Amino acid sequence: MRNTILTMAAVLLSGALTAQGVFSNKTQSILEKVIQDYPNHFHNIRGELVSQAHETTAYRSTVQLPGSPSCMVVLTGVGSNGAAAGEGYSWTCTVLEAESFEKARERFHDIYGQLSNSIINSSAQKTFILSGQYEEPSAERKDTRVVFSLLPGVGEMKWLRVELLLQQDAAGRWKILLSVNDREAMMGAMTVN
């Protein structure tokens, strides 16, 4: 009887872990590290300085998705007079660059599946669920955006926004970008190569 109970417990635990397979994917794991540093304005994941312009400073990210050509931390909003002009910060990763819309569409759907309803543990020992509504990409639209929020949206984490973007660039190539940013910051598909 005891062995039967232990076997049933092991089967139930195995099923629960399989159902929550998001814990084992690298995209979710890397994203969790980025989100944990969000309250620090991504200070702990800033690498070397890449560029500095009028009100924008870009750094290479020390946290990068495997196989991605570029991951950047971008700070914006400090004017030349030193006054903050709507300060914002973002982490943006180019996940894929492809000629084929079908390849990009499939990868976009795969990444969405890895992130949707995944559990994120913040550095403040709070647990959140990443929630966003999927939108089917279309080659005619040139871009498709899924915006994720952390639930429950409390404290400073209510301003956090995760975006998954599939877009066609001027050369006709398809790009997938994953970003974490301030909801209040100006949002665009900024990529620094």
Phi and psi in degrees as a GROMACS rama.xvg file:
@    title "Ramachandran Plot"
@    xaxis  label "Phi"
@    yaxis  label "Psi"
@TYPE xy
-62.6709  -42.2936  ARG-2
-62.3542  -36.9319  ASN-3
-64.3506  -43.1168  THR-4
-64.472  -43.4973  ILE-5
-64.2503  -40.3007  LEU-6
-64.4055  -44.5589  THR-7
-61.8844  -40.6006  MET-8
-63.0346  -42.1486  ALA-9
-64.7412  -40.167  ALA-10
-65.844  -44.5004  VAL-11
-62.5345  -43.3583  LEU-12
-63.8364  -43.0373  LEU-13
-60.5071  -43.0602  SER-14
-63.8397  -40.8004  GLY-15
-64.773  -41.42  ALA-16
-68.5786  -36.7831  LEU-17
-66.4287  -42.0908  THR-18
-63.5035  -28.9946  ALA-19
-106.022  44.8574  GLN-20
-59.8995  -11.3836  GLY-21
-59.5782  -22.4059  VAL-22
-65.646  -23.5947  PHE-23
-98.4147  -3.67797  SER-24
-88.8046  145.423  ASN-25
-70.6482  -34.078  LYS-26
-60.8523  -47.9037  THR-27
-64.9279  -39.766  GLN-28
-63.5425  -45.2433  SER-29
-66.0389  -44.1437  ILE-30
-60.7601  -38.2239  LEU-31
-61.5709  -40.7705  GLU-32
-62.615  -40.392  LYS-33
-65.5929  -46.7403  VAL-34
-63.1438  -36.0659  ILE-35
-63.1218  -27.507  GLN-36
-94.2734  -1.61823  ASP-37
-55.245  -46.0786  TYR-38
-61.5393  -20.3621  PRO-39
-93.2189  12.9891  ASN-40
57.9381  33.7551  HIS-41
61.1495  24.5443  PHE-42
-59.1633  -40.0638  HIS-43
-77.8059  -9.77541  ASN-44
-115.25  10.3659  ILE-45
-79.5931  127.646  ARG-46
-100.165  -139.074  GLY-47
-69.5947  146.958  GLU-48
-67.8871  129.831  LEU-49
-103.075  -45.3149  VAL-50
-156.847  156.294  SER-51
-143.08  121.769  GLN-52
-123.316  -168.674  ALA-53
-41.6615  -61.497  HIS-54
-127.167  20.937  GLU-55
-133.415  133.813  THR-56
-127.735  128.577  THR-57
-117.461  136.961  ALA-58
-126.188  149.967  TYR-59
-69.5701  143.636  ARG-60
-85.911  139.72  SER-61
-82.3302  -10.5768  THR-62
-109.633  121.074  VAL-63
-139.534  142.141  GLN-64
-70.4648  137.986  LEU-65
-57.0187  130.771  PRO-66
83.5312  -3.21111  GLY-67
-79.8293  139.35  SER-68
-73.6455  -21.8033  PRO-69
-160.324  131.882  SER-70
-134.856  126.947  CYS-71
-130.248  150.674  MET-72
-111.056  125.286  VAL-73
-122.799  127.502  VAL-74
-107.905  134.998  LEU-75
-133.762  158.73  THR-76
102.176  9.12443  GLY-77
-102.168  112.921  VAL-78
-72.0334  169.405  GLY-79
-65.2752  -23.2233  SER-80
-86.8284  3.75718  ASN-81
89.0906  -6.81391  GLY-82
-83.486  141.37  ALA-83
-72.9874  130.491  ALA-84
-118.875  63.9989  ALA-85
77.4062  53.8744  GLY-86
-53.6468  137.539  GLU-87
-143.778  164.075  GLY-88
-150.961  147.067  TYR-89
-148.681  155.435  SER-90
-118.017  123.7  TRP-91
-130.364  131.58  THR-92
-124.377  127.038  CYS-93
-81.5819  111.388  THR-94
-84.3562  -38.292  VAL-95
-152.559  143.065  LEU-96
-128.124  124.515  GLU-97
-145.712  151.873  ALA-98
-78.3873  -34.2007  GLU-99
-87.7631  124.778  SER-100
-63.3225  -40.6246  PHE-101
-61.1403  -43.4514  GLU-102
-62.202  -45.1861  LYS-103
-65.5458  -40.7258  ALA-104
-62.5411  -43.6384  ARG-105
-63.7932  -43.1032  GLU-106
-67.0553  -38.6767  ARG-107
-58.1679  -47.594  PHE-108
-63.1472  -40.4194  HIS-109
-63.0181  -45.7136  ASP-110
-64.741  -42.5725  ILE-111
-56.3296  -45.6133  TYR-112
-61.2275  -34.9665  GLY-113
-70.1261  -31.6189  GLN-114
-94.8521  -35.3442  LEU-115
-59.9429  126.815  SER-116
62.3131  20.2386  ASN-117
-76.8735  156.53  SER-118
-96.7823  127.511  ILE-119
-115.619  125.833  ILE-120
-98.3536  123.651  ASN-121
-85.8837  168.206  SER-122
-67.6271  -17.869  SER-123
-88.2754  16.8044  ALA-124
63.6557  25.3327  GLN-125
-102.961  152.002  LYS-126
-112.247  135.501  THR-127
-128.301  160.475  PHE-128
-113.678  132.753  ILE-129
-86.0621  118.291  LEU-130
-127.224  131.192  SER-131
-159.001  149.445  GLY-132
-90.7805  123.23  GLN-133
-69.663  141.558  TYR-134
-126.479  129.187  GLU-135
-71.5459  125.225  GLU-136
-67.295  152.316  PRO-137
-138.029  132.081  SER-138
-62.1422  -27.7975  ALA-139
-71.5932  -27.8921  GLU-140
-79.2721  -21.4901  ARG-141
73.2403  -21.8401  LYS-142
-154.267  147.376  ASP-143
-135.329  133.489  THR-144
-127.665  131.664  ARG-145
-115.962  124.834  VAL-146
-105.599  124.831  VAL-147
-104.47  147.822  PHE-148
-124.153  159.083  SER-149
-91.9139  130.54  LEU-150
-113.918  133.776  LEU-151
-75.7695  146.548  PRO-152
-85.2352  92.4341  GLY-153
-127.853  157.746  VAL-154
57.4379  -149.348  GLY-155
-69.2715  -19.1359  GLU-156
-70.9186  -14.6535  MET-157
-69.2268  -17.1219  LYS-158
-89.1268  -11.504  TRP-159
-72.7137  140.279  LEU-160
-137.486  133.864  ARG-161
-110.946  130.079  VAL-162
-124.026  137.866  GLU-163
-115.731  121.828  LEU-164
-128.681  131.059  LEU-165
-113.197  122.783  LEU-166
-143.728  155.441  GLN-167
-100.806  129.581  GLN-168
-87.0119  179.157  ASP-169
-61.9939  -26.7812  ALA-170
-86.0614  0.0728514  ALA-171
89.6616  1.31372  GLY-172
-83.3363  151.502  ARG-173
-99.3605  135.685  TRP-174
-125.104  144.293  LYS-175
-114.97  125.87  ILE-176
-118.784  139.955  LEU-177
-121.114  128.206  LEU-178
-136.975  152.944  SER-179
-126.033  127.84  VAL-180
-155.696  175.25  ASN-181
-73.0174  135.545  ASP-182
-61.5134  -30.6056  ARG-183
-82.4317  -19.0818  GLU-184
-71.4379  153.411  ALA-185
-61.7272  127.234  MET-186
-111.766  129.748  MET-187
-149.974  174.123  GLY-188
-88.9483  77.6512  ALA-189
-88.9113  124.173  MET-190
-131.21  129.414  THR-191
-117.346  119.417  VAL-192
